[in-house]
Amino acid sequence: MPALFTTTVPDYWDKVATCLIDSYSTAGFLIPDNKPVPAEKRTELYLQIRGSLGQEFNVALYDIRGDGRSSTVTFHRRKTLMNSEANINDARERVERCKQPARQ
């Protein structure tokens, strides 16, 4: 999956991941595969949707990598399931909200 955008968030990688998990879990997405690698200061955060027959589909991925007190967030999505520009804008807005200091 090619990256659709990359941005820097002035916070630790694990706090950014928690913020995104909270944001998506209240929006009806499944987030079963948060794969943190603490030794490397990074995590892969997969988003899933549930199909009409109960099957689960990975539709997007956030790759979050820390470097001291800031993190690089890269967003990827599957072309076949989430093609609208609105989905990319929504993902960007969620990351921007995680940059807000008041979210704590």
C-alpha positions as CSV (number, residue, x, y, z in Angstrom):
1,M,0.0,0.0,0.0
2,P,1.5,3.3,-1.0
3,A,1.6,6.1,1.6
4,L,-1.1,8.7,1.1
5,F,0.3,11.3,3.5
6,T,3.0,11.7,6.1
7,T,3.1,14.2,8.9
8,T,4.9,14.9,12.1
9,V,3.2,15.0,15.5
10,P,5.0,16.7,18.4
11,D,4.4,13.9,20.9
12,Y,5.6,10.4,21.8
13,W,4.7,7.6,19.4
14,D,2.7,5.6,21.9
15,K,0.6,8.6,22.9
16,V,-0.2,9.3,19.2
17,A,-1.2,5.6,18.7
18,T,-3.5,5.8,21.8
19,C,-5.1,9.0,20.5
20,L,-5.8,7.4,17.1
21,I,-7.2,4.2,18.7
22,D,-9.6,6.3,20.8
23,S,-10.6,8.3,17.8
24,Y,-11.4,5.4,15.6
25,S,-12.9,3.0,18.2
26,T,-15.7,5.5,18.8
27,A,-16.3,5.7,15.0
28,G,-17.2,2.1,14.5
29,F,-13.8,0.8,13.3
30,L,-12.2,-2.3,14.6
31,I,-8.6,-1.9,15.7
32,P,-7.4,-5.4,16.4
33,D,-3.8,-5.2,15.3
34,N,-2.0,-2.5,17.1
35,K,1.5,-3.9,16.8
36,P,3.8,-1.9,19.0
37,V,7.6,-2.4,18.9
38,P,8.8,-0.4,21.9
39,A,12.5,-1.1,21.3
40,E,12.2,0.6,17.9
41,K,9.8,3.3,19.2
42,R,7.1,2.5,16.6
43,T,3.8,0.9,16.0
44,E,1.6,-0.3,13.1
45,L,-2.1,0.5,13.7
46,Y,-4.4,-1.4,11.4
47,L,-8.0,-0.3,10.8
48,Q,-10.7,-2.9,10.0
49,I,-14.3,-2.9,9.0
50,R,-16.8,-5.7,9.3
51,G,-18.5,-7.0,6.2
52,S,-22.1,-8.0,6.0
53,L,-21.3,-11.6,6.6
54,G,-19.2,-10.9,9.7
55,Q,-15.8,-11.0,7.9
56,E,-13.2,-8.5,8.8
57,F,-11.2,-6.4,6.3
58,N,-8.0,-4.4,6.8
59,V,-8.7,-1.2,5.1
60,A,-6.0,1.2,6.3
61,L,-2.7,1.3,8.2
62,Y,-1.1,4.0,10.3
63,D,2.7,3.6,10.6
64,I,3.8,5.6,13.6
65,R,7.5,6.1,14.3
66,G,9.0,8.0,17.2
67,D,12.1,10.1,17.3
68,G,12.5,11.5,20.8
69,R,9.6,13.8,21.6
70,S,8.0,13.8,18.1
71,S,6.5,11.1,15.9
72,T,6.2,10.6,12.1
73,V,2.8,9.3,11.1
74,T,2.3,7.8,7.7
75,F,-1.2,6.8,6.4
76,H,-1.8,3.9,4.0
77,R,-5.0,2.5,2.7
78,R,-6.2,-0.3,0.5
79,K,-7.3,1.0,-2.9
80,T,-10.2,-1.4,-3.3
81,L,-12.1,-0.6,-0.1
82,M,-11.6,3.1,0.8
83,N,-11.2,5.1,-2.4
84,S,-12.8,8.4,-1.6
85,E,-10.9,11.6,-0.9
86,A,-13.1,12.1,2.1
87,N,-11.5,9.1,3.8
88,I,-8.0,10.6,3.3
89,N,-9.3,14.0,4.6
90,D,-10.9,12.2,7.6
91,A,-7.6,10.4,8.4
92,R,-5.7,13.7,8.2
93,E,-8.1,15.5,10.4
94,R,-7.9,12.7,13.1
95,V,-4.1,13.0,13.1
96,E,-4.4,16.8,13.3
97,R,-6.7,16.4,16.4
98,C,-4.0,14.2,18.0
99,K,-1.6,17.2,17.6
100,Q,-3.9,19.3,19.9
101,P,-2.4,19.8,23.4
102,A,-5.9,19.7,25.0
103,R,-6.5,16.1,24.1
104,Q,-4.8,14.9,27.3
